[in-house]
Amino acid sequence: MGQISVEYNAGGIEGLCIITPKVYGDRRGYFMETYNKNDMIEAGIDYNFVQDNQSGSTKGVLRGLHFQINYPQTKLVRVIKGSVFDVAVDLRKGSKTFGKYFGAELSAENHKQFLIPKNFAHGFLVLSDEAEFFYKCDDFYHPNDEGGIIYNDPDVNVAWPKIDVPFILSDKDLKLKTFKEIF
């Protein structure tokens, strides 16, 4: 596990991991392995990722909190430009942290990655002027399998960072239900 360090059960929520790759830098710039299956397996993280996704957004864009209903996905997320506040909400009924969230800043500068297992809602808020967000998934996207929790749900109560622009959400995300309405 020489190429990565792992914070297991991030925020006290079983299964969530913050992964920090080893970065090699000199006057020319830097190099890092962003994903090495052998290192992940050695760290106890063994998923078969089948799809990579990337999105670009501007400051204030809030995407989420999304989940898949019948085809849940494990996601390994990172930021390759800018910074975001990334959030995962535990949707595992019977879990001692059911309905609880953990959030972390991910940025191109800190190189941190966030492993979000199946049965979590996921979302992020762009903190920088622009951000490019990249993630691996262990199942394919099924467009008719989407679910979501409204970003400002009073029971989940995510402490979104205060920024100097209004949040920008899609019409679809503004119509999401509350945690109690779903669960």
Residue pairs with C-beta under 8 A, 6 or more apart in sequence:
1 39
1 42
1 43
2 22
2 39
3 21
3 22
3 33
3 36
3 39
4 19
4 20
4 21
4 22
4 36
4 39
4 40
4 43
5 19
5 20
5 22
6 17
6 18
6 19
6 20
6 43
6 45
7 17
7 18
7 19
7 20
8 17
8 44
9 15
9 16
9 17
10 16
10 17
10 18
10 102
10 104
10 114
11 100
11 101
11 102
11 103
11 104
12 97
12 102
13 88
13 90
13 97
13 100
13 102
14 95
14 97
15 115
15 117
15 120
16 88
16 102
16 114
16 115
16 116
16 117
16 120
17 45
17 114
17 115
18 104
18 112
18 113
18 114
18 115
19 43
19 45
19 76
19 112
19 113
19 114
19 115
20 110
20 111
20 112
20 113
21 32
21 33
21 34
21 111
21 113
22 32
22 33
23 30
23 31
23 32
23 111
24 30
24 31
24 32
25 31
32 111
33 39
34 78
34 113
35 49
35 76
35 136
40 46
40 47
45 115
47 74
47 76
47 138
48 138
49 76
49 136
49 137
49 138
50 137
50 138
50 139
50 140
51 136
51 137
51 139
51 140
51 141
52 134
52 135
52 136
52 137
53 134
53 135
53 137
53 141
54 80
54 132
54 133
54 134
54 135
55 63
55 132
55 133
56 81
56 130
56 131
56 132
56 133
57 63
57 126
57 130
57 131
57 133
58 126
58 129
58 130
58 131
58 168
59 126
59 127
59 128
59 129
59 130
59 163
59 165
60 125
60 126
60 163
60 165
60 166
60 167
60 168
61 125
61 126
61 131
61 167
61 168
61 169
62 123
62 124
62 125
62 126
62 151
62 160
62 167
62 168
62 169
62 173
63 123
63 124
63 169
63 170
63 173
64 87
64 121
64 122
64 123
64 124
64 148
64 151
64 173
65 87
65 89
65 121
65 122
65 123
65 148
65 149
65 150
65 151
65 153
65 156
65 158
65 176
66 121
66 122
66 123
66 146
66 147
66 148
67 91
67 119
67 120
67 121
67 122
67 146
67 147
67 148
67 149
68 139
68 142
68 145
68 146
68 147
69 145
69 146
69 147
70 142
70 145
71 139
71 140
71 142
71 145
72 118
72 119
72 139
73 118
73 137
73 138
73 139
73 141
74 115
74 116
74 117
74 118
74 137
74 138
74 139
75 114
75 115
75 116
75 122
75 135
75 136
75 137
75 138
76 113
76 114
76 115
76 116
76 135
76 136
77 86
77 106
77 113
77 114
77 116
77 122
77 124
77 133
77 134
77 135
78 106
78 111
78 112
78 113
78 114
78 133
78 134
78 135
79 106
79 107
79 108
79 131
79 132
79 133
79 134
80 108
80 132
80 133
80 134
81 108
81 128
81 130
81 131
81 132
82 107
82 108
82 126
82 127
82 128
82 129
82 130
82 131
82 132
83 105
83 106
83 107
83 108
83 109
83 126
83 127
83 128
83 131
84 105
84 106
84 107
84 124
84 125
84 126
84 127
84 128
84 131
84 133
85 103
85 104
85 105
85 124
85 125
85 127
85 160
85 161
86 103
86 104
86 105
86 106
86 114
86 122
86 123
86 124
87 101
87 102
87 103
87 122
87 123
87 124
87 125
87 158
88 101
88 102
88 103
88 114
88 116
88 120
88 121
88 122
89 99
89 100
89 101
89 120
89 121
89 122
89 149
89 156
89 158
89 179
90 97
90 98
90 99
90 100
90 101
90 119
90 120
91 98
91 99
91 119
91 120
91 121
91 183
92 98
92 119
92 120
93 183
99 155
99 156
99 179
99 183
100 156
101 156
101 157
101 158
103 158
103 159
104 112
104 114
105 112
105 127
106 112
106 113
106 114
106 124
107 128
116 122
118 138
121 147
121 148
121 149
123 151
124 133
125 160
125 161
125 163
125 167
127 161
127 163
147 182
148 172
148 173
148 176
148 177
149 156
149 176
149 177
149 178
149 179
149 182
150 173
150 174
150 176
150 177
150 178
151 158
151 160
151 167
151 169
151 173
151 176
152 158
153 178
153 179
154 178
155 178
155 179
155 180
156 179
160 167
